[in-house]
Structures are given as structure tokens and as C-alpha cells.
Amino acid sequence: MSIIDLNNPPPDHQFSLSVKPEETNGERWVRLVKDLGLFFFAMALVAVIMWICVDTLRSPASADEKKWAMSILTSAAGGIIGYLIRK
């Protein structure tokens, strides 16, 4: 193992130092519950918005209302596909 002098770093190199506290099981549990709760709340909200848009498309609404409903459905579907593909 080589020794690096931190007062004189090698050329064209940078170094960084970080200190992170260890996450306890209780903290991990709280973080996971919070993240999953927020994820499922967001998914439910998107589902409700998509349901309203589909209901608008099925109803005898005006052409303008159907146009905004279709654009919202298209953007929601694109967002979900992008989330699943991770691009």
C-alpha cells in the first residue's frame, strides 16, 4: 500500500475527506417508512389525477377539456415510463 502525502498531493489529483455518522437500525427504519409513505402518497395522487383525466375523456366534455386531459395523461405516462427506464 502506498503512502500519499496529503500536504503535497500528486499532480492532477484532488482529494476529499468526509465523515459520516453510522445509521442505526431505528434511523434506517424511520427513513424507509418516510420514503415509502411519500412514494405511495405520490403514486396515489398521480393515480387520482390520471383517473380524473380518463373520466374527462369518457364524459361528453368539450374538445378543449379533452385536449388538456389527453396532454396530462401523455405527460404522466411519459414520466412513469421514464421513471421505470431510469433515463
Backbone bond lengths (Angstrom), bond angles and torsions (degrees), N, CA, C in turn:
res aa  C-N    CA-C-N  psi(-1)  N-CA   C-N-CA  omega(-1)  CA-C   N-CA-C  phi
1 M - - - 1.440 - - 1.514 108.04 -
2 S 1.326 115.64 130.39 1.454 118.99 -178.56 1.518 110.54 -86.47
3 I 1.300 115.35 154.38 1.467 122.07 179.55 1.520 107.76 -104.78
4 I 1.329 116.13 130.36 1.465 121.77 179.45 1.520 108.04 -109.05
5 D 1.308 115.76 128.62 1.462 121.68 176.43 1.523 108.04 -81.19
6 L 1.326 118.11 111.83 1.460 122.05 -176.64 1.521 112.28 -70.52
7 N 1.316 117.84 -19.19 1.464 120.81 176.21 1.524 111.23 -78.69
8 N 1.307 117.91 -18.76 1.449 122.39 -178.87 1.535 108.24 -138.90
9 P 1.354 118.15 80.09 1.461 119.94 -177.33 1.526 111.03 -68.87
10 P 1.319 117.49 156.25 1.459 120.62 177.54 1.526 110.74 -62.31
11 P 1.309 118.35 155.54 1.467 120.00 179.84 1.525 111.31 -62.71
12 D 1.314 115.25 146.52 1.473 123.80 179.48 1.521 113.00 60.03
13 H 1.316 117.10 31.90 1.464 121.30 176.64 1.527 109.09 -131.14
14 Q 1.303 114.76 148.07 1.455 121.77 173.30 1.517 107.51 -125.98
15 F 1.304 116.25 153.80 1.451 119.14 176.40 1.511 108.81 -133.98
16 S 1.318 114.98 154.19 1.460 121.25 177.79 1.521 107.93 -140.57
17 L 1.297 114.09 154.34 1.454 120.65 -178.60 1.515 107.84 -130.30
18 S 1.311 116.10 134.68 1.458 119.30 177.23 1.524 108.93 -138.98
19 V 1.316 113.72 147.98 1.459 120.95 177.26 1.516 106.50 -122.75
20 K 1.323 116.41 120.41 1.459 121.35 -178.39 1.520 109.08 -118.92
21 P 1.325 116.64 133.63 1.472 118.00 176.54 1.524 110.45 -71.30
22 E 1.295 116.88 150.05 1.457 121.47 178.77 1.521 108.68 -76.93
23 E 1.326 115.66 135.53 1.459 121.30 -179.15 1.524 109.03 -83.86
24 T 1.321 115.55 125.35 1.462 119.64 179.23 1.530 109.66 -80.37
25 N 1.316 116.38 167.83 1.467 120.74 179.33 1.519 111.71 -61.94
26 G 1.327 117.43 -38.39 1.464 120.54 178.76 1.517 111.51 -65.73
27 E 1.314 117.49 -42.47 1.466 121.08 178.56 1.528 110.76 -66.40
28 R 1.310 116.99 -39.06 1.463 121.10 178.15 1.529 109.87 -63.89
29 W 1.318 117.27 -42.27 1.464 121.92 179.25 1.522 110.81 -61.95
30 V 1.324 117.13 -45.39 1.467 120.94 179.59 1.526 110.37 -63.15
31 R 1.329 117.45 -42.89 1.460 121.32 179.94 1.527 110.92 -63.46
32 L 1.331 117.36 -43.94 1.461 120.39 -179.85 1.524 112.01 -66.03
33 V 1.320 117.49 -42.46 1.470 120.81 178.85 1.521 109.91 -63.24
34 K 1.327 116.46 -42.70 1.468 120.30 179.44 1.521 110.92 -64.63
35 D 1.330 117.93 -45.46 1.457 121.26 -179.57 1.525 111.80 -65.23
36 L 1.328 117.23 -43.13 1.465 119.70 178.93 1.524 111.86 -67.94
37 G 1.322 117.18 -38.75 1.462 120.19 177.15 1.514 111.62 -62.29
38 L 1.325 116.63 -43.80 1.459 120.72 178.50 1.525 110.97 -66.02
39 F 1.333 117.38 -40.16 1.459 121.35 178.78 1.525 111.01 -62.14
40 F 1.342 117.41 -47.99 1.461 119.97 -178.39 1.529 111.97 -69.38
41 F 1.324 117.92 -32.74 1.469 120.43 174.91 1.522 110.30 -64.28
42 A 1.332 116.94 -43.96 1.465 120.61 179.27 1.527 110.83 -64.67
43 M 1.326 116.72 -40.97 1.468 119.80 178.80 1.535 111.25 -64.78
44 A 1.336 116.72 -39.04 1.462 120.00 177.86 1.532 110.58 -65.59
45 L 1.320 116.73 -39.67 1.461 120.73 179.15 1.530 110.45 -64.72
46 V 1.315 117.57 -43.44 1.463 121.00 177.35 1.521 110.36 -64.24
47 A 1.318 117.85 -39.38 1.465 120.95 178.94 1.525 110.99 -63.79
48 V 1.322 117.59 -40.75 1.466 120.63 178.85 1.524 110.41 -64.81
49 I 1.334 116.40 -43.31 1.468 119.60 179.12 1.524 110.35 -63.31
50 M 1.330 116.93 -42.07 1.466 119.74 178.85 1.533 110.75 -65.99
51 W 1.331 117.82 -38.32 1.462 120.77 177.92 1.526 110.69 -62.67
52 I 1.348 116.82 -41.35 1.475 120.65 178.41 1.524 109.90 -63.12
53 C 1.318 117.49 -40.26 1.462 120.89 179.56 1.526 111.47 -66.59
54 V 1.326 117.58 -43.21 1.466 120.57 178.00 1.519 110.05 -64.39
55 D 1.323 117.06 -39.86 1.463 120.78 177.48 1.525 110.69 -63.66
56 T 1.319 116.91 -37.19 1.466 120.68 177.76 1.525 110.43 -66.45
57 L 1.325 116.79 -39.20 1.469 119.58 179.20 1.526 112.01 -66.98
58 R 1.326 117.99 -33.34 1.466 121.61 -179.54 1.521 112.67 -78.80
59 S 1.323 117.78 -25.62 1.457 121.28 -175.56 1.538 110.06 -80.17
60 P 1.318 115.86 164.14 1.466 118.87 176.22 1.534 110.51 -79.40
61 A 1.322 116.07 66.00 1.467 121.09 -178.92 1.523 109.02 -92.89
62 S 1.321 115.20 170.11 1.461 119.51 179.47 1.530 110.38 -72.72
63 A 1.303 115.36 166.97 1.467 120.68 -178.28 1.530 110.91 -65.16
64 D 1.334 117.22 -35.34 1.461 120.11 179.15 1.522 111.36 -66.19
65 E 1.326 116.91 -41.71 1.457 119.88 178.53 1.523 111.05 -64.70
66 K 1.320 117.06 -39.75 1.456 119.83 178.33 1.531 111.32 -68.07
67 K 1.329 116.21 -31.59 1.459 119.81 179.51 1.526 110.75 -67.43
68 W 1.355 118.42 -44.21 1.472 118.67 179.50 1.517 111.00 -70.30
69 A 1.342 117.01 -33.26 1.462 119.37 177.84 1.528 110.58 -65.33
70 M 1.322 117.01 -40.91 1.467 120.38 179.15 1.528 110.98 -67.40
71 S 1.323 118.38 -37.55 1.471 119.71 179.23 1.523 111.14 -68.33
72 I 1.325 117.55 -36.35 1.466 120.23 177.19 1.523 110.35 -68.20
73 L 1.335 117.41 -42.00 1.464 120.09 177.36 1.528 111.61 -62.76
74 T 1.317 116.65 -39.65 1.462 120.65 179.50 1.521 111.00 -64.94
75 S 1.329 117.15 -44.24 1.469 119.48 179.91 1.528 111.45 -69.03
76 A 1.317 117.76 -35.66 1.467 120.12 177.33 1.524 110.92 -66.66
77 A 1.315 116.55 -42.66 1.463 119.63 178.41 1.526 110.78 -64.78
78 G 1.321 117.22 -41.06 1.458 120.54 177.10 1.522 112.22 -63.84
79 G 1.317 116.61 -39.05 1.470 120.07 177.27 1.508 112.56 -65.79
80 I 1.326 116.94 -41.09 1.459 120.61 179.52 1.529 110.32 -67.20
81 I 1.322 116.74 -42.65 1.463 120.39 178.32 1.532 110.03 -63.94
82 G 1.324 117.66 -42.28 1.456 120.97 177.54 1.519 112.12 -63.68
83 Y 1.310 116.97 -37.10 1.460 120.51 177.44 1.523 110.83 -66.01
84 L 1.329 116.88 -41.25 1.453 120.88 -179.06 1.528 112.18 -70.80
85 I 1.323 117.20 -35.95 1.459 121.25 -179.65 1.525 110.69 -81.73
86 R 1.306 117.65 -27.08 1.471 124.09 -179.90 1.515 112.43 66.66
87 K 1.314 116.94 48.19 1.462 120.75 174.82 1.484 110.01 -112.90
